[in-house]
Amino acid sequence: ESSFQKRMKKKEKEKKEKKGKKKERK
């Protein structure tokens, strides 16, 4: 696994977590 792929996976995880937090507030 390249460092680029790891970075992309981390970005996707952060995106999903942000969306989840927004849903929780509603």
Secondary structure, DSSP 8 states (H G I E B T S, - for coil): --HHHHHHHHHHHHHHHHHHHHHHH-
